[in-house]
Amino acid sequence: MLKIINMKTRVLILSLISLLFSCNSDYVDIDEETTQVLMLKVDYTTNTFEGGIEFNFLNETDNFTIVNEYVEPNDFGSVKLIYKELNKTLFNGTIHWMGLGEMTYPEKLESPKTFKTVGTYDLVYPKNGFENVFNPNNQKYEYEVVWQSIQQLVKVREYLHANPDQKVKLFLYTPSVGAGDPLDWDWIFYLKK
């Protein structure tokens, strides 16, 4: 009886080892370096935080340059933001003249309720300020006022702590132009770890 159990144990161990080696191509090293980018959306007229998403890219880079591909709307246009060093899309949205475009990438943002806030009343700002990566009509705005609606988020504090010298990137998404309604517009912020 003992010999049968020993034999079954050996077969089981060999099967598990074989299974591990056969799955090796799907193995992802959890210690592999990644680049993380946090995207947060804030309403243009009310400065209300409307949600966000965290991107995780498998490549690592210290640089964080966002370039835009803007198609000016005659009737229909678009804006696409690309993380230049990684050649990854961060945002894509349509713009309509005398209509309303929509954000097409990312398709969905996490609800504001999923973002924890800190339990303090202190204000923190990015040490090196803000970089406006796209503002089609050069709207003048006090970025610090908009920032106040997201600076209390735990994720924002984590990103600022992990990368204290960063310039926070932002852009103004105006899906309606011409007789566009500012009620449709949003500020989009990007932070990098």
C-alpha positions in Angstrom: 0.0 0.0 0.0 2.8 2.4 0.9 4.5 1.7 -2.4 1.3 2.7 -4.3 1.0 6.0 -2.4 4.6 6.8 -3.0 4.2 6.1 -6.7 1.1 8.3 -6.9 2.9 11.1 -5.0 5.8 10.9 -7.5 3.5 11.0 -10.5 1.6 14.0 -9.0 4.9 15.9 -8.4 6.2 15.2 -11.9 2.9 16.3 -13.4 3.0 19.6 -11.5 6.6 20.2 -12.5 5.7 19.5 -16.1 2.7 21.8 -15.9 4.9 24.6 -14.6 7.3 24.3 -17.4 4.6 24.1 -20.0 3.1 27.3 -18.8 6.4 29.2 -18.8 5.6 31.1 -22.0 2.7 32.8 -20.2 4.8 33.6 -17.1 4.9 37.3 -16.2 7.6 38.3 -13.8 5.9 40.3 -11.1 9.2 42.1 -10.3 9.5 43.3 -13.9 9.9 47.1 -14.1 6.8 49.0 -15.2 5.8 52.5 -15.9 2.5 53.7 -14.2 0.5 56.7 -15.3 -2.6 58.0 -13.5 -5.3 59.8 -15.6 -7.9 61.8 -13.8 -10.9 63.7 -15.2 -12.3 67.0 -13.7 -15.3 68.9 -14.9 -14.4 72.2 -16.5 -17.2 74.3 -15.1 -17.7 72.8 -11.6 -14.2 71.4 -10.9 -15.8 68.1 -9.8 -13.7 65.0 -10.0 -15.4 62.6 -12.4 -13.2 59.5 -12.3 -9.9 58.1 -13.5 -7.8 55.2 -14.5 -4.3 53.8 -13.9 -2.3 52.6 -16.8 0.5 50.0 -16.3 3.0 49.7 -19.1 5.6 46.9 -19.1 8.4 49.1 -20.3 10.2 51.4 -18.0 11.3 55.0 -18.7 12.1 58.0 -16.6 10.9 60.4 -19.3 7.3 61.4 -19.7 6.5 63.3 -22.9 3.0 63.6 -24.2 2.4 64.5 -27.8 -0.9 65.2 -29.4 -2.3 64.4 -32.7 -5.0 67.0 -33.3 -7.4 67.0 -36.2 -9.1 70.4 -36.3 -12.9 70.0 -36.7 -14.4 71.4 -39.8 -17.4 69.3 -38.9 -15.7 66.4 -37.2 -12.2 66.3 -35.6 -10.3 64.5 -32.9 -7.5 64.6 -30.4 -5.2 61.8 -29.5 -2.6 61.9 -26.8 0.4 59.6 -27.0 3.1 58.8 -24.4 6.0 59.5 -26.7 8.7 57.4 -25.1 6.6 54.3 -25.0 4.5 55.0 -28.1 1.3 54.3 -26.1 -2.1 56.0 -26.5 -3.3 57.7 -23.3 -6.4 59.4 -24.7 -8.5 59.5 -27.9 -11.6 61.5 -28.4 -13.8 62.9 -31.1 -14.6 66.6 -31.5 -17.7 67.9 -33.2 -18.4 71.3 -34.6 -21.8 72.4 -33.4 -22.3 68.9 -31.9 -20.8 66.7 -29.2 -17.9 64.3 -29.5 -16.9 61.6 -27.0 -13.9 60.1 -25.4 -13.2 56.8 -27.2 -10.1 55.7 -25.3 -10.0 54.8 -22.5 -13.5 53.4 -23.0 -14.3 53.6 -19.3 -13.0 55.4 -16.2 -13.2 54.1 -12.7 -15.9 55.9 -10.6 -14.7 58.7 -8.2 -16.1 56.5 -5.4 -13.3 53.9 -6.0 -10.6 56.5 -5.2 -9.7 56.9 -1.6 -9.1 60.3 -0.1 -6.6 61.3 2.6 -7.9 62.2 6.0 -6.1 65.6 6.2 -6.9 69.1 5.1 -3.4 70.0 3.8 -3.0 71.1 0.3 -0.2 69.6 -1.9 0.9 70.8 -5.3 3.3 69.4 -7.8 6.8 70.8 -7.0 7.4 71.7 -10.6 3.9 72.8 -11.5 1.9 71.9 -14.5 2.5 71.4 -18.2 -0.4 72.0 -20.5 0.0 69.4 -23.3 -3.1 70.5 -25.3 -5.5 73.4 -25.0 -7.1 74.1 -28.4 -8.3 77.6 -27.7 -5.6 78.6 -25.2 -8.3 78.9 -22.5 -6.8 80.8 -19.5 -7.3 79.0 -16.3 -5.9 78.8 -12.8 -4.8 75.1 -12.8 -4.3 75.2 -9.0 -8.1 75.7 -8.6 -8.8 72.6 -10.6 -6.1 70.7 -8.9 -7.7 71.2 -5.5 -10.5 68.8 -6.5 -8.0 65.9 -6.9 -5.0 66.7 -4.7 -6.7 64.9 -1.7 -6.8 61.6 -3.5 -4.5 58.9 -2.0 -3.4 57.9 -5.5 -2.3 61.5 -6.3 -0.3 61.7 -3.1 1.3 58.3 -4.0 2.3 59.5 -7.4 3.7 62.8 -6.2 5.7 60.9 -3.5 7.1 58.4 -5.9 8.0 61.0 -8.5 8.3 64.4 -6.6 10.1 66.3 -9.4 7.5 65.6 -12.1 5.5 68.3 -13.9 1.9 67.2 -13.8 0.5 67.1 -17.4 -3.0 68.3 -18.2 -5.1 69.1 -21.2 -8.5 70.5 -21.9 -10.8 68.2 -23.7 -13.5 70.2 -25.7 -15.7 67.6 -27.4 -18.0 70.5 -28.5 -16.6 73.5 -30.4 -18.0 76.3 -32.5 -21.0 77.1 -30.4 -19.5 74.6 -28.0 -20.9 74.3 -24.5 -18.3 74.5 -21.7 -20.6 72.3 -19.7 -19.3 69.4 -22.0 -15.7 70.2 -21.4 -13.2 68.4 -19.0 -9.7 68.8 -17.7 -7.6 65.7 -17.9 -4.6 65.3 -15.6 -1.7 62.8 -16.0 0.8 61.8 -13.3 3.6 59.4 -13.7 5.2 57.1 -11.1 
